Structure formats: structure tokens, C-alpha cells
Amino acid sequence: MSIRRIEPGPRMSQAVIHGNTVYLAGQVGAPGKSVTEQTKAILATIDELLAQVGSSKSKLLQTIIWLDDMADFAEMNAVWDAWVDPANTPARATGEAKLASPEYKVEIIVTAALD
């Protein structure tokens, strides 16, 4: 089975397709912006990457969300709930972690089906 890499770089690819599954790299929003703004930007990027490979948010299989502070859970969820396809919600986990820079408040990783 072939492996296709989307926007490969020296450290990572933005997406990797193996079979009928697409794995996206962790996505972050603009550093220093609010949790709401970062989450909206991340979800827009996810939409773009999924469309680029022939998938969509209705085909999400799994989502992992990292917050730098779990106190922001409700704020992030307000954006998520407005975006996610309610008929096709993925398996999801949310946790707290130190992110790559203190200016990042949210990172989202998704796995989706292609068909």
C-alpha cells in the first residue's frame, strides 16, 4: 500500500495518506491570539487540508486536542461545537500539555477517512 505525503518538510509533513486514511500533523493557530481565535484558525486549516486530499470534517475518525490550560476547555468547545458535523462526530480526547511555545494555546490533531 502506498504512502503519500502532503506538504512534506524536513521535520514533518502536513498530512500523510496511507490507504484510505489521512493523518494530519498537529495544527496550531496564530501565536498570542485567544483560544477562540486559535481554534477557529486551526479548524479552518483542517478544513483546507482535508479538502486538498479529498476528505472533509464529516469523515473524521479521531481527534486529539491539546490545551495549554484545561481552564480553556469550554472556550475551545464553543468553537468546536459550532464547527463539527453533529451527525459524524469523531472519537475525541482532550488533554493539557505544554505546547511548542507559550503563545500557543491549542493544538489539534485529526485522522480522517478518504471515502
Backbone as CSV, one residue per row, in Angstrom:
resi,resn,N_x,N_y,N_z,CA_x,CA_y,CA_z,C_x,C_y,C_z
1,MET,0.853,-1.172,0.000,0.000,0.000,0.000,0.895,1.231,0.000
2,SER,0.569,2.184,-0.836,1.426,3.366,-0.970,1.192,4.373,0.153
3,ILE,2.171,5.227,0.316,2.105,6.324,1.281,2.316,7.611,0.495
4,ARG,1.417,8.571,0.678,1.534,9.872,0.008,1.664,10.960,1.067
5,ARG,2.653,11.820,0.891,2.895,12.891,1.859,2.507,14.238,1.249
6,ILE,1.768,15.037,2.016,1.298,16.349,1.584,2.110,17.417,2.308
7,GLU,2.648,18.346,1.538,3.485,19.430,2.082,4.587,18.882,2.992
8,PRO,5.414,17.971,2.456,6.491,17.431,3.287,7.570,18.476,3.549
9,GLY,8.130,18.419,4.721,9.227,19.304,5.091,10.334,18.480,5.721
10,PRO,11.374,19.150,6.189,12.498,18.415,6.774,12.156,17.724,8.099
11,ARG,11.130,18.214,8.788,10.775,17.644,10.087,9.469,16.860,10.047
12,MET,8.527,17.295,9.222,7.210,16.645,9.200,6.476,17.005,7.920
13,SER,5.430,16.244,7.640,4.501,16.539,6.553,3.215,17.066,7.175
14,GLN,2.502,17.915,6.459,1.234,18.426,6.979,0.165,17.341,6.997
15,ALA,0.272,16.398,6.061,-0.661,15.277,6.027,0.040,14.069,5.415
16,VAL,-0.385,12.894,5.829,0.119,11.649,5.265,-1.093,10.768,4.961
17,ILE,-1.127,10.249,3.744,-2.217,9.360,3.333,-1.661,7.952,3.208
18,HIS,-2.318,7.027,3.864,-1.963,5.613,3.772,-3.263,4.855,3.582
19,GLY,-3.407,4.194,2.456,-4.669,3.535,2.166,-5.763,4.577,2.044
20,ASN,-6.850,4.361,2.756,-7.971,5.301,2.737,-8.034,6.143,4.003
21,THR,-6.878,6.331,4.639,-6.819,7.108,5.873,-5.844,8.253,5.708
22,VAL,-6.238,9.421,6.187,-5.358,10.593,6.167,-5.078,11.012,7.606
23,TYR,-3.805,11.236,7.880,-3.340,11.659,9.204,-2.814,13.079,9.060
24,LEU,-3.371,14.022,9.798,-2.880,15.394,9.753,-1.896,15.638,10.885
25,ALA,-0.902,16.469,10.593,0.021,16.917,11.637,-0.760,17.772,12.629
26,GLY,-0.222,17.935,13.812,-0.838,18.829,14.786,-0.908,20.236,14.217
27,GLN,-2.080,20.846,14.314,-2.288,22.186,13.768,-2.419,23.188,14.919
28,VAL,-1.794,24.335,14.743,-1.870,25.410,15.733,-2.301,26.698,15.042
29,GLY,-2.839,27.617,15.812,-3.254,28.913,15.281,-2.154,29.941,15.473
30,ALA,-2.488,31.189,15.173,-1.517,32.272,15.302,-1.104,32.446,16.757
31,PRO,0.206,32.454,17.023,0.672,32.602,18.400,0.170,33.904,19.026
32,GLY,-0.198,33.816,20.294,-0.599,35.005,21.033,-2.066,35.358,20.904
33,LYS,-2.780,34.740,19.987,-4.213,35.009,19.835,-4.987,34.269,20.921
34,SER,-6.276,34.596,21.052,-7.117,33.951,22.063,-7.366,32.488,21.704
35,VAL,-7.863,31.734,22.655,-8.219,30.339,22.421,-9.265,30.256,21.308
36,THR,-10.240,31.132,21.332,-11.280,31.151,20.297,-10.667,31.392,18.924
37,GLU,-9.827,32.408,18.802,-9.208,32.729,17.509,-8.294,31.607,17.029
38,GLN,-7.496,31.060,17.930,-6.610,29.958,17.538,-7.418,28.741,17.098
39,THR,-8.471,28.408,17.830,-9.279,27.239,17.476,-9.944,27.435,16.123
40,LYS,-10.502,28.613,15.870,-11.125,28.891,14.573,-10.108,28.748,13.441
41,ALA,-8.912,29.284,13.635,-7.867,29.203,12.606,-7.445,27.759,12.368
42,ILE,-7.297,26.999,13.433,-6.912,25.590,13.312,-7.969,24.815,12.533
43,LEU,-9.225,25.005,12.872,-10.288,24.265,12.208,-10.399,24.654,10.732
44,ALA,-10.134,25.912,10.412,-10.119,26.341,9.004,-8.979,25.650,8.258
45,THR,-7.820,25.531,8.884,-6.691,24.832,8.266,-7.009,23.358,8.075
46,ILE,-7.647,22.755,9.066,-8.043,21.348,8.954,-9.006,21.175,7.776
47,ASP,-9.978,22.070,7.656,-10.902,22.014,6.514,-10.137,22.068,5.193
48,GLU,-9.170,22.985,5.100,-8.387,23.151,3.870,-7.566,21.902,3.553
49,LEU,-6.873,21.366,4.545,-6.049,20.181,4.324,-6.905,18.968,3.941
50,LEU,-8.024,18.788,4.621,-8.894,17.665,4.297,-9.450,17.803,2.881
51,ALA,-9.854,19.002,2.493,-10.359,19.224,1.133,-9.273,18.940,0.101
52,GLN,-8.054,19.325,0.404,-6.922,19.115,-0.506,-6.710,17.632,-0.819
53,VAL,-7.006,16.772,0.134,-6.787,15.330,-0.072,-8.079,14.571,-0.394
54,GLY,-9.185,15.275,-0.503,-10.437,14.626,-0.853,-11.237,14.097,0.317
55,SER,-11.119,14.750,1.461,-11.871,14.349,2.640,-12.587,15.576,3.195
56,SER,-13.217,15.410,4.346,-13.913,16.529,4.986,-14.136,16.211,6.463
57,LYS,-14.615,17.210,7.198,-14.846,17.008,8.633,-15.907,15.948,8.903
58,SER,-16.771,15.649,7.930,-17.774,14.597,8.130,-17.140,13.207,8.106
59,LYS,-15.851,13.133,7.736,-15.155,11.849,7.676,-14.092,11.703,8.769
60,LEU,-14.146,12.578,9.786,-13.190,12.474,10.889,-13.376,11.146,11.618
61,LEU,-12.261,10.520,11.918,-12.278,9.280,12.686,-11.884,9.529,14.134
62,GLN,-10.821,10.313,14.315,-10.290,10.580,15.653,-9.723,11.990,15.706
63,THR,-9.900,12.619,16.840,-9.325,13.943,17.082,-8.669,13.948,18.455
64,ILE,-7.475,14.512,18.502,-6.775,14.721,19.774,-6.551,16.216,19.896
65,ILE,-6.997,16.779,21.008,-6.874,18.212,21.241,-6.012,18.425,22.478
66,TRP,-5.001,19.253,22.308,-4.140,19.648,23.429,-4.411,21.107,23.752
67,LEU,-4.645,21.395,25.011,-4.799,22.763,25.512,-3.650,23.056,26.449
68,ASP,-3.157,24.279,26.419,-2.097,24.598,27.377,-2.666,24.791,28.779
69,ASP,-3.997,24.958,28.875,-4.650,25.125,30.176,-6.078,24.585,30.059
70,MET,-6.415,23.572,30.830,-7.756,22.992,30.769,-8.848,23.980,31.176
71,ALA,-8.474,25.101,31.776,-9.453,26.137,32.087,-10.077,26.694,30.801
72,ASP,-9.411,26.466,29.653,-9.906,26.949,28.360,-10.794,25.937,27.645
73,PHE,-11.122,24.829,28.303,-11.893,23.751,27.694,-13.227,24.233,27.139
74,ALA,-13.990,24.976,27.908,-15.312,25.451,27.466,-15.190,26.420,26.294
75,GLU,-14.195,27.295,26.327,-13.999,28.255,25.239,-13.662,27.536,23.937
76,MET,-12.770,26.562,24.006,-12.419,25.786,22.820,-13.627,24.999,22.330
77,ASN,-14.363,24.373,23.256,-15.530,23.571,22.880,-16.620,24.400,22.214
78,ALA,-16.764,25.661,22.575,-17.769,26.520,21.936,-17.486,26.632,20.437
79,VAL,-16.216,26.755,20.076,-15.829,26.837,18.664,-15.967,25.462,18.018
80,TRP,-15.470,24.432,18.689,-15.549,23.068,18.169,-16.990,22.673,17.880
81,ASP,-17.885,22.914,18.850,-19.282,22.503,18.711,-19.975,23.184,17.531
82,ALA,-19.592,24.420,17.233,-20.161,25.140,16.093,-19.613,24.614,14.765
83,TRP,-18.443,23.981,14.799,-17.762,23.515,13.579,-18.021,22.044,13.254
84,VAL,-17.964,21.175,14.232,-18.009,19.729,13.995,-19.349,19.323,13.380
85,ASP,-19.320,18.304,12.517,-20.534,17.768,11.924,-21.243,16.945,13.004
86,PRO,-22.385,17.408,13.510,-23.021,16.716,14.634,-23.492,15.297,14.300
87,ALA,-23.665,14.999,13.024,-24.087,13.657,12.628,-22.898,12.706,12.490
88,ASN,-21.684,13.260,12.519,-20.481,12.445,12.291,-19.354,12.852,13.224
89,THR,-19.604,12.855,14.512,-18.570,13.252,15.462,-17.510,12.155,15.576
90,PRO,-16.241,12.561,15.691,-15.160,11.584,15.797,-14.977,11.101,17.233
91,ALA,-14.204,10.041,17.377,-13.691,9.701,18.701,-12.759,10.863,19.069
92,ARG,-12.786,11.307,20.316,-12.016,12.500,20.660,-11.449,12.410,22.062
93,ALA,-10.249,12.967,22.212,-9.634,13.112,23.529,-9.110,14.538,23.629
94,THR,-9.191,15.092,24.827,-8.657,16.426,25.079,-7.818,16.360,26.342
95,GLY,-6.633,16.938,26.281,-5.758,16.939,27.437,-4.996,18.244,27.541
96,GLU,-4.316,18.384,28.656,-3.499,19.574,28.904,-2.033,19.211,28.708
97,ALA,-1.319,20.099,28.007,0.103,19.852,27.759,0.820,21.168,27.502
98,LYS,2.110,21.181,27.800,2.934,22.300,27.372,3.087,22.188,25.867
99,LEU,2.754,23.246,25.146,2.864,23.223,23.697,4.227,23.781,23.287
100,ALA,4.491,23.814,21.993,5.821,24.178,21.481,6.284,25.557,21.927
101,SER,5.348,26.445,22.158,5.659,27.809,22.597,4.542,28.257,23.529
102,PRO,4.847,29.078,24.522,3.798,29.534,25.446,2.699,30.357,24.760
103,GLU,2.975,30.864,23.553,1.960,31.643,22.834,0.900,30.767,22.183
104,TYR,1.172,29.458,22.075,0.179,28.542,21.532,-0.706,28.056,22.669
105,LYS,-2.015,28.116,22.450,-2.962,27.720,23.483,-3.697,26.426,23.126
106,VAL,-3.723,26.094,21.820,-4.473,24.929,21.337,-3.669,24.246,20.231
107,GLU,-3.671,22.924,20.224,-3.155,22.151,19.105,-4.144,21.017,18.843
108,ILE,-4.477,20.808,17.567,-5.464,19.780,17.224,-4.859,18.847,16.172
109,ILE,-5.018,17.555,16.419,-4.524,16.503,15.535,-5.730,15.681,15.104
110,VAL,-5.870,15.439,13.790,-7.013,14.639,13.341,-6.567,13.515,12.408
111,THR,-7.364,12.480,12.423,-7.266,11.365,11.494,-8.637,11.260,10.829
112,ALA,-8.637,11.095,9.495,-9.905,11.042,8.771,-9.853,9.964,7.690
113,ALA,-11.034,9.563,7.257,-11.175,8.628,6.144,-11.205,9.408,4.842
114,LEU,-10.813,8.754,3.778,-10.868,9.389,2.461,-12.153,9.065,1.721
115,ASP,-12.805,7.975,2.051,-14.063,7.667,1.361,-15.141,7.272,2.318
